Amino acid sequence: MGVILNTSGPYSRPRASRREFLRFGLGVSLSVATGLSHPMTAASADSPSNELTTWLRHPLLVSTLYRHAVSSDYAPSGAAGANRIAYRWIEEQRQGAEWIVRGYAERRPEWLALGWRELNWGIARQQPDGGFASEDPFHSTSLFVEALARSCLIDAGGASLAHTEALHRAAQWLSSTDIETIGARNNAPYTHRRYVLAAALGQTAAVTGDARLAAKAADWANQGMALQRPDGANPEKGGFDASYQMVGALMALRYWPVCRDSALRMRLATAIRRAIMGELARQKEDGSIDAGGSTRVGAERARSGKIKEVNYAEVLQALVFASQGLGEPSWLDAARKIAVLRQW
């Protein structure tokens, strides 16, 4: 069975052959969406995956965060986080993408294999309609789709046709009118969730060549940018949050490599730069981020039950990605301080 290309609904057109998929599928440009005259393979110099994987192998990330294991919170079966006890949130399986990131950056095949095992555990829970019958279904699925799509771009060799078909079905479920309407209403207070969806659908479009998903991704990115305040804050539940500010920036940066609209990329760069500058204004000399007045950090509990803290791993990655993508080398100094603070 081949990957479904450029469809608006499940299995609405003939599937591509395996040869066609290998030629056009992984790392494909958004040629259908943007009118480019030729699709690009994953090996092309300007393919979406090339920019992303270049960022991932920045020496600062390789020498600090990525040399450490992701977590010990997984079962031999691949169930991750809370799902080890009982399946509740499909997003828990996004841990698999972090193993794949580190496996790629550190050239550790056993980490790549573990990452796919965790993602496969999640894929095995997919329903016939493309969803996952998860708690918090829309948001949780969007996080898993982003992780699975990113993994396909990073590790093309591990992205089988079964993986890409499951990815495409899930993205189509997310972008179906009835599901999207309910999900958008629940996501309304959270700016970063717009960028999660932009990254999830944009990266899926890059894997599958689905122009409709590329357009949906651009819509979500535009919605996120429209919410940004003059001081650069991306509001979460009505105000600034020191952690989710950078979660949104990181997700926007994951969308950046697969966005082929030059005007949108320029506006996105401005929005990311303003968001990061707002965060760095709170960084102390020791590298820590002042979370005072945050709307979610210190006030909410994570899925694990712990009080939410600043997610320094995501802050670090956003700073390193942005330093490369936006041409801000001075931000590496801020990233190094965080690495030292966290003893990575």
Summary of the structure (lengths in Angstrom):
residues: 344
radius of gyration: 18.7
end to end distance: 43.1
largest distance: 57.8
contacts: 1246
relative contact order: 0.11
helix: 59%
strand: 3%
